[in-house]
Amino acid sequence: MAQATAMQYNQDYSANSEPKKDIAESVLRSADRSTKQATGVSLFHILTIGSIGASIALFLSGKRLEGIFVGLWAPTFEALKTASDKKRES
C-alpha cells in the first residue's frame, strides 16, 4: 500500500514540474474570492447559512428526513472553506 502511494505521489509531483492543478479547487477558490469582494462574506459561509435555514424550514414543514439531510451540508461547506484557505496559504 505504501509503495502504491509513493508511486502515485511521484506521478503527481515530479522534481521538475509543479503539482497538477486541481480545476475544481481553482473554480471554488475563484467563486469564493469574487463573492467575498462583492458581498464581504465568503461564499461558503453563505451556503452554510442557507443550508441551515433550508434545513429548519424543511424540518418544520414536516419533511423531517429531508431537513436532517440538508442540515448535514453545513459542516461540509465549512470543511470546503477550511481546505480552500489552507491550500491558499501553502
Secondary structure, 3 states (H helix, E strand, C coil): CHHHHHHHHHHHCCCCCCCCCCHHHHHHHHHHHHHHHHHCCCHHHHHHHHHHHHHHHHHHCCCHHHHHHHHCHHHHHHHHHHHHHHHHHC
